[in-house]
């Protein structure tokens, strides 16, 4: 039984759509945090191997379909890599909130780790240098974020930082994504 080129094209298109759907659901349901970059080295070859195995099985049972999976063994890893890196990037952005502000010649950066309700403040006096000097816990109270450390309590409200270095004036924060 021979397939026409239009049937092969339709079969590849359907297989490609199934790949995208299955891989997207797989990536979406995986916890792809900052430490999961190595997962790419597992899932990309897995997508390749699955298509090779299906292609070999079909080669001995329904030979006309095996060519689709041998072609798909190239497309599936590319799709897997693309979807997983995209989803990893999206999930990674959700792990942190960042703000920055400048005082005199110093740039300060506030980082809030959403998963752990912790924060740190670092400063930089020039490109390539950064020093963390305050770490603590944070707590969300309605529209205000409380920042509590051993030495100071501050809060962020409407993108303004209050009580930084005992300042009575709020500091306008720039949101960094």
N, C-alpha and C positions, 0 to 999 in steps of 0.2 A: 504494500500500500504506500503510495507516494503522496506527499503533501505538496500543494502548490505554495509558491512564495508568499501569497497573501495569507494562507492558513498558518504558515510558519510565523509570519509577522504578528498575526493575531494571537497565536499561542505564546509568543515571547512577550507581547504586551500584557496579556493576562497574567503570565508568570511574574512579570516585573511589578505589576500592581499588587499581586499577592505578596511578593517580597517586601515591598514598601510597607504594606499594612502590617504584616507579621513582625518585621524588624522594628517598625515604629512602636507597636504595642509592647514589644520586648524591651526596647530602650526606655519607654515611658514608665514601665513598671519596675525598672531596675533603679537601685539607689546609686546614682552616678555622681558621687561627691568628689571633692578635690583629690582623693587618693585612688580613684578608680581609673586613672589613665591607662594603667596596665591591662585593664579589661579588654581594650581594643586588640591586644595581641592574642587574646583568646577567641573573641567573638568573630573577628574577621576570618581567620582560618576555619573556624567552625562553619561559617556560611559557605565557604568554598568546599569543605569536605562533605557537608550534607548534600550539596548539589552533585558532587562527583559520585557519591554513593548511590543517590537516586538515579543518576545517569547510567551507572554500571548495571544496576538492577533492571532498569528499563531496556538496556541494550540486549539483555538476554530474554526479556519477556515481550516488550513492545518496542522494538527497535526504532520506529519512527519518532517516538516521543523522547528517546534518549538524547538526541541532538539538541533539543530545547534546553535540557538541563546541563549539557556540556557547555553550551553558550552562556547559560545563566550562571555557571560557576565563575564567570568573570564579572558579570554585572552585580551579583549578590554581594560579594565582598566590598565592592566600591560603595554600594548603597548602604551596607552595614557600617562602614567606616564613616560615611557622611552623616548618617542619622545619629549614630552614637556620639560623635564629636559635637554635633549640634545640640543634642539633648544634654550632654555632659556640660557644655558651656551654659545652657539655660539653667540647669540645676545648680551649678557652681555659683552663678550670680545670686541665687536665692539664699545662699549660705551666709552672705555678708552684707552689711550696710556700711557705707563709707561717707564721711564728711571731711572737709578740710577748711582751714582758715589761715590767714596770715596775720602775724603780729610783728611789726618792724621787719627785720630781715629773715624771719623764721617762718617756715610753713609747718603747721600742725595738722595731723591727720588722726581722725577718730575712726576706729574700726570696731564694729559691733558684730560678734559672731551670733547669728540668730539661733542656731541649734543649741548653744550652750548658755545663752543669756549672759555673755561676758563681753567686755570691751577692753580696748587698749588705746592709749594716746601716744603717738610718737611725734617727733619733731625732726625737721631737716633744715640745716643751715646752708645747704648747697646741694647741687645735683650729685646723686650717688651716695649721699650719707643719710642715715636715718637712725634715730635712737628712740627706743620705747622707754617711757618714763612713768606712765601710770597704767595700771591694770586693775580691773575690778569687775564687779557684777552690775548688770543692768536690769531694770524692771520697767515694764510698760504700764503706765497709769493713764488710761483713756488716751488723750492726745499728747501726753508728755512722757518722755523717756528719762528715767532716773539713772544716773551714773554714779555708782557708789564704790569707793575704794577705801583703803585703810586711812588715807590721809585727807581725802576731800569728798564732798558730795556735790554733784553738779546735776543739771538737767537740760534736756533739749526740748524746746517747745517752739512750734512753727519755724523750724530750721534756724533757731537761735540758741546758742549755748549760754547758759546762765551759771554764775558762780565759779567761772574758771579763774584760778589764781586770786580768789576773793574779789574779783571784779564786780562792781555793782551794775555796770552796763553790759547788756547782752552782746554776744559776738555773733555776727551773721555767718552762717555756715554755707558752704558750697557743697551740694550733693554730688558725689562721685559714683558713677556706675561702672 
